[in-house]
Amino acid sequence: MPPGASVAEDVARIIAGVRSGGDAALEEFETGFGAGARAPFTAQAGELDDAVRAGLEVAIHNVRAVAEAGLDGDRLVTLPQGHNVTLREVPVRRAAVYAPGGRNPYPSTVVMGVVTARAAGVDEVYVVGAPHPVMVAAAELCGADAYFAVTGAQAVAALAYGTESIPKVDVIVGPGSLWVQEAKRQVSGVVGIDGFAGPSDLTVVATAGADLEALRADLAGQAEHGEGSLTVAVSDDQAILDALEAQHSVLLGMEEALSFVEQLAPEHLQLAGEAAEALAPRIRSAGCLFVGSSSGTAFGDYVAGSNHVLPTEGAARFASGLNVRHFRRRMAEVRVGSAGAALATAGVPIADAEAFPAHAASMRLRQNPRP
């Protein structure tokens, strides 16, 4: 059964209701399923605990620095026929970040989404989520344009189609409940999404020299994300596996361990101990890679600068963690100029072979350009 199948029909009903009913339907669903009726929120950043604010400011700085490193400028390609194609990267105009808050507030997710969208150059960035003051404050610190206190599938529907009070956006990112993720999947043909975020997971590969106490803490930290979280320990030493106390333990040599983690494609992969850390340059399939016992995965969840919105359930084989490219699109700008004759000579036979005479005629016109 695909992820979200169990709630797909209910989610489709919610999306259809919000799409046709706007704010009235959104209010009804929010009262029934969400945090209650929506209410306006004033700025909260000034009321933050000083230590929390300082920590968020470190996170904002580091996430922005790493995100901006992923930006590429336009690239001009000059072709042999004498024309050129420019690959332009342009940001979307509006984006939204879903910040989960069912059990606890997650201001860190606000930071990961809003800061990355701003670094990408998005004009308008919105946050939706439960009405936790610390999350509203984080949105303010990150420079979000507005915080909408709506949750669940109805929030995703409102962002995808727009309502009287919530603007339609181009991209929706962020983790959330099964209902939220299924809603993102169902509207993915209307807006861009970052992916389907399932339960969190961590795989630790540990060998001699690893700090086992620190690794146990990392495994416990990922298990803290709740039901469904997966922790796996891999080692060439049974005593290390016994000490780590992960949910699943696998005894393998390092070459076999490499093959194992590449197939598993974990959300978080931690390599600790000299032999394990030597695998780092060969890793391809992990949401985020942490090298060394000191590189606790919790740092990545908060302040290291890497993004904690990551591919789960093996999606790291083909998907990336949240980054500026989720908020940007690449567009080719073509300027043929005097190269039309040479390109038509090459292109017309292809169009003829595909039985598209109008395409061929269009190119033939450029073989002998009119004065």
C-alpha positions in Angstrom: 0.0 0.0 0.0 1.5 3.4 -1.0 2.1 6.0 1.7 -1.0 7.9 2.4 -3.4 5.4 0.9 -5.3 4.9 4.1 -6.3 8.6 4.3 -6.4 9.3 0.5 -10.2 9.5 0.2 -10.7 11.7 3.2 -7.8 14.0 2.1 -9.4 14.3 -1.4 -12.7 15.3 0.2 -11.0 18.0 2.3 -9.1 19.3 -0.7 -12.2 19.5 -2.9 -14.1 21.2 -0.1 -11.5 23.9 0.4 -11.1 24.4 -3.3 -14.8 25.1 -3.8 -15.7 26.6 -0.4 -12.7 28.8 0.3 -12.3 30.3 3.8 -15.7 29.0 5.0 -14.8 25.4 4.3 -11.3 25.9 5.6 -12.7 27.2 8.9 -15.1 24.2 9.1 -12.3 21.7 8.6 -9.9 23.5 10.9 -12.5 23.5 13.7 -13.2 19.8 13.1 -9.7 18.5 12.5 -7.2 21.2 13.4 -6.3 23.4 16.3 -9.6 25.2 16.4 -10.9 28.4 14.9 -8.3 30.6 13.3 -7.3 33.8 15.1 -4.9 36.7 14.2 -1.4 36.7 15.6 0.8 39.6 16.6 4.5 39.6 16.4 6.1 37.2 19.0 9.9 37.6 18.5 10.2 40.2 21.2 8.7 37.7 23.7 11.2 34.9 23.1 13.4 33.5 25.8 16.8 35.1 25.2 18.6 31.7 24.9 16.0 30.4 22.4 16.3 33.6 20.4 20.1 33.4 20.3 19.9 29.7 19.2 17.4 30.5 16.4 19.7 33.3 15.2 22.6 30.9 15.0 20.4 28.5 13.1 19.2 31.2 10.7 22.7 32.4 10.0 24.1 28.9 9.3 21.1 27.6 7.3 21.3 30.8 5.1 25.0 30.4 4.5 24.7 26.7 3.4 21.6 27.5 1.3 23.2 30.4 -0.5 26.1 28.1 -1.4 23.7 26.1 -3.5 22.8 29.0 -5.8 24.1 29.0 -9.4 24.3 32.0 -11.7 23.1 32.0 -15.3 25.3 30.0 -17.7 25.9 31.0 -21.3 26.6 28.2 -23.8 27.8 29.1 -27.3 27.2 26.4 -29.9 29.2 25.6 -33.0 26.5 26.8 -35.4 27.0 30.3 -34.0 24.0 30.7 -31.7 23.8 30.6 -27.9 21.6 29.2 -25.2 21.6 30.7 -21.7 20.5 28.6 -18.8 18.8 30.9 -16.4 17.8 30.0 -12.8 14.7 31.9 -11.6 12.9 31.7 -8.3 9.2 31.0 -7.9 7.2 34.0 -6.8 5.3 32.5 -3.8 6.2 29.6 -1.5 4.8 28.2 1.7 6.4 26.2 4.6 4.3 23.7 6.5 5.6 23.6 10.1 4.2 20.7 12.1 3.1 21.2 15.7 0.8 18.4 16.6 2.7 17.2 19.7 5.3 19.9 20.1 6.2 23.2 18.4 8.9 22.9 15.7 10.5 26.4 15.2 13.5 24.7 13.6 11.4 23.6 10.7 10.2 27.1 10.2 13.9 28.2 10.0 14.8 25.4 7.5 12.0 26.3 5.2 11.7 30.1 5.3 15.5 30.8 5.3 16.0 28.5 2.4 13.2 30.0 0.4 14.5 33.5 1.1 18.0 32.5 0.0 16.5 31.1 -3.2 15.1 34.6 -3.9 11.4 33.8 -3.5 9.3 37.0 -3.4 6.7 35.9 -0.9 7.1 33.3 1.8 4.3 32.1 4.0 4.2 29.7 7.0 1.2 27.5 8.0 1.0 25.5 11.2 -0.3 25.3 14.7 -0.5 28.5 16.6 2.5 28.1 18.9 4.1 31.5 19.8 7.6 30.2 19.4 6.8 29.1 15.8 5.2 32.4 15.0 8.3 34.2 16.5 10.6 32.0 14.4 8.7 32.9 11.2 9.1 36.6 12.1 12.8 36.3 12.8 13.3 34.5 9.4 11.4 37.2 7.5 8.2 35.3 6.5 5.5 37.5 5.0 2.7 35.9 7.1 1.9 33.1 9.5 -1.4 31.4 8.9 -2.7 29.4 11.9 -4.2 26.5 9.9 -3.1 22.9 9.9 -3.6 19.6 8.2 -4.8 18.7 4.7 -7.0 21.8 4.7 -4.0 24.1 5.0 -2.3 22.4 2.1 -5.5 22.7 0.0 -5.8 26.4 0.9 -2.2 27.1 -0.2 -2.6 25.1 -3.5 -5.8 26.7 -4.6 -6.0 29.9 -2.6 -8.9 31.2 -0.5 -10.2 34.7 0.3 -7.5 35.1 2.9 -4.7 32.8 1.9 -2.9 33.3 -1.4 -2.2 30.5 -3.8 1.5 29.6 -3.8 3.8 27.9 -6.3 5.7 25.6 -4.0 4.7 23.9 -0.7 7.4 22.3 1.5 7.9 20.9 4.9 7.1 17.7 6.9 3.9 16.9 8.7 1.3 14.2 9.5 0.3 11.5 7.1 -2.7 13.7 6.1 -0.5 16.6 5.3 1.9 14.5 3.2 -1.0 12.9 1.3 -2.5 16.3 0.7 0.9 17.5 -0.7 1.0 14.4 -3.0 -2.5 15.0 -4.3 -1.9 18.7 -5.1 1.6 18.1 -6.6 0.3 18.5 -10.1 -0.9 22.0 -9.2 2.1 23.2 -7.1 5.6 22.0 -6.6 6.4 20.0 -3.4 9.6 18.8 -1.8 8.5 15.2 -1.5 6.6 12.8 0.8 8.1 13.0 4.3 7.7 9.8 6.2 8.9 8.8 9.7 12.4 9.8 10.6 15.3 7.4 10.5 19.0 7.1 11.4 21.6 4.5 10.4 24.9 4.5 12.3 27.9 2.7 11.0 30.4 2.3 13.9 33.9 0.8 14.1 36.8 0.8 16.5 37.5 4.3 17.9 33.9 5.5 17.8 32.4 7.2 20.8 29.7 4.8 21.7 28.1 6.9 24.4 27.7 9.8 21.9 26.3 7.4 19.2 23.7 6.0 21.7 22.6 9.5 22.4 22.2 10.1 18.6 20.1 7.0 18.2 17.9 7.9 21.1 17.5 11.4 19.7 16.1 10.1 16.4 13.9 7.6 18.1 12.4 10.7 20.0 10.7 11.8 16.8 7.9 9.3 17.6 6.2 6.2 16.5 7.6 4.8 13.3 11.0 6.3 13.7 13.7 3.8 12.6 17.2 3.4 14.1 19.8 1.0 12.7 23.3 0.2 13.9 25.8 -1.5 11.6 29.3 -2.6 12.7 32.0 -5.2 12.1 32.1 -5.8 15.9 29.3 -7.4 17.8 30.3 -5.8 21.0 29.8 -2.4 19.4 26.3 -3.4 18.2 25.4 -4.6 21.7 26.5 -1.3 23.2 24.6 0.9 20.8 21.2 -0.7 21.5 19.6 0.4 18.3 16.2 -1.0 17.2 18.0 -3.1 14.5 21.6 -4.3 14.5 23.5 -5.6 11.5 26.9 -7.3 11.7 28.8 -6.6 8.5 32.3 -5.9 7.2 32.8 -2.4 5.8 32.4 -3.2 2.1 29.2 -5.0 2.9 28.2 -2.2 5.2 28.6 0.3 2.3 26.4 -1.9 0.0 23.8 -2.2 2.8 23.5 1.6 3.5 23.5 2.4 -0.2 20.5 0.1 -0.6 18.8 1.4 2.5 19.3 5.1 1.6 18.7 6.4 5.1 17.5 9.8 5.9 20.4 10.3 8.3 23.6 8.4 8.0 26.4 8.6 10.6 29.9 7.2 10.2 32.0 6.9 13.3 35.4 5.2 13.8 38.3 5.3 11.4 37.2 2.4 9.2 33.6 3.7 9.0 34.6 7.3 8.3 36.8 6.1 5.4 33.6 5.2 3.6 32.4 8.9 3.5 33.7 9.8 0.0 31.9 6.7 -1.5 28.4 7.4 0.0 25.8 8.4 -2.6 22.5 7.5 -1.1 21.8 9.4 2.2 19.6 12.3 3.0 22.4 13.9 5.1 25.8 12.4 6.0 27.4 13.0 9.4 31.0 12.0 9.7 32.7 11.4 13.0 31.5 10.8 16.6 31.4 14.5 17.3 29.0 15.1 14.3 25.8 14.4 16.2 22.7 14.3 14.0 20.9 16.6 16.4 23.2 19.4 15.3 21.8 18.9 11.8 18.3 19.1 13.1 19.0 22.6 14.5 22.1 24.6 14.0 24.7 22.9 11.8 23.4 24.7 8.7 22.4 21.6 6.8 18.7 21.2 6.2 16.7 18.8 8.3 13.8 18.4 5.8 15.2 15.3 4.2 14.1 12.4 2.0 12.8 9.4 4.0 11.9 5.8 3.4 14.7 5.2 0.9 13.9 8.2 -1.2 17.5 9.4 -0.8 18.3 7.1 -3.8 16.9 9.8 -6.0 15.8 12.8 -3.9 17.6 15.6 -2.1 17.1 17.4 1.1 15.3 20.7 1.1 17.5 23.3 -0.7 17.3 26.4 -2.9 16.5 24.3 -6.0 13.1 23.4 -4.6 12.2 27.1 -4.9 13.9 27.7 -8.3 13.4 26.5 -11.8 15.8 26.4 -14.7 14.8 28.0 -17.9 16.6 28.0 -21.3 16.8 31.3 -23.2 17.5 30.7 -26.9 19.0 33.3 -29.3 19.5 31.7 -32.8 20.4 34.8 -34.8 22.4 34.0 -38.0 22.7 30.3 -37.1 19.2 29.5 -38.4 20.4 28.2 -41.7 22.8 25.7 -40.2 20.3 24.6 -37.6 17.5 24.1 -40.1 19.8 21.9 -42.2 20.1 19.7 -39.2 16.6 20.0 -37.9 14.3 19.7 -41.0 15.2 16.0 -41.7 14.4 15.1 -38.1 11.0 16.9 -38.3 10.3 15.1 -41.6 11.1 11.8 -40.1 8.7 12.5 -37.3 5.9 13.5 -39.8 5.7 17.1 -38.5 5.6 19.1 -41.7 4.8 22.4 -39.9 7.8 22.1 -37.7 9.9 21.5 -40.9 8.4 24.5 -42.6 9.1 26.7 -39.6 12.7 25.8 -39.7 13.0 26.1 -43.5 11.8 29.7 -43.3 15.0 30.4 -41.3 17.2 28.9 -43.9 16.7 31.9 -46.1 15.8 34.7 -43.8 13.8 37.5 -45.3 15.5 40.9 -45.4 
